């Protein structure tokens, strides 16, 4: 089930996500084909525990109106006007329940 259609009007942005595939022998990341999603990008400050176990403060959140399995090592590109345009993904949180299914990404 996806996000209630009455809330889709809030999704005025688009983001592109290139899924993480693997690291090369030289430890450079490789990515799959980019996919564009309807989204809402908002400034957002929240303390989150990163993949390395350290506390990180987010600067933005992206809400995508579907529950998605996104590897946090994937590369996200935000709409023009956001700086940085390709921030690191801190956390991916699939959310569900009460017709509010969506994915929340903290950057």
N, C-alpha and C positions, 0 to 999 in steps of 0.2 A: 504494500500500500504506500502511496506517495503522499506528499504534503497536500493538505486540503486545497482545492483549486481556488477558493476565495483568497488564499494567501499568496497565490502565484503572482498577483499584481505587484507585490513588493519586490519581486525578483527582477530588478531593472538593469542589472549588470550581467556581463558574461565573463567567465574565466576559462582558461585553457589549462588542461592538466596533461602532462606527458608522463605516463606511468613508468616508474622505475623498473628496469629489466634486470640489470646486473652491473657489477663493477668489473672493469677490464683488468688485465694483469697489472697495469700501471695504477690501479685503484681509481681510474676515472669512471664516473657513472655513465651508463648507457640507458637510453629511454626509448619507449615505444611510441607509437603513433599518437599524436596530440588529439585530444577530444575536448570540444567546447561545451560548456554547460551554462544554462541560465542560472543566475546566482544573485545574492545580495552581499555586497562587500561593505563592511562597516569598520570604523575605528573601534578598537576594543582592547582594553587593558585587563589582563588576567594573569595570575601566576600559575604556571603549569610545570609539571615535572617532565623534562625532556627525555629523549631516548637514552641519553647518557646518565640519567639519574639526577642531573642538576636542575635546580629551579630556574625557570626562564619566564620573563614577562612578555606576554604577547602584545602586539601592537595593532592587530586587526583580526577580524573573523570573517569567514566566508560561509554563507549558508547556501547549500544546494538542495533543491526540493525533491531529492530522491535519496534513499539509503544506498551508499556506494562503499565498496571496499577499495580504499585508496592507501597505498603504501606511503608512509610519511617521507620516504626518500624520493618520492615523485617530485617533478618540477611543476610548479604552478605559475601561470602568467596572469597578472591582474590587468584590469582595464587601464587605458591611458589615463594618466593623472595620479595614479598611486605610485608612491616612491618608498621602497624599491618596487620595481615592476615584477621581479621574480624573487620574492622573499622565501626563506626556508620555511617548510611546514614544521610546526612544533608538535601539533596534535591533530588527529582525525577522530571524530566522535560521531558514529552513526547513532541517530536518535530515532525513537519509535514510540507509537502510542497515540490514541485518540485522534486519528487522521492527521497527525503532525509529523509523519515520518520524513526525515531529512538528514543531511550530513552536515556537520559543523566542523570547519577546519580553522584551527587557530594558527596565526602567523606571527 
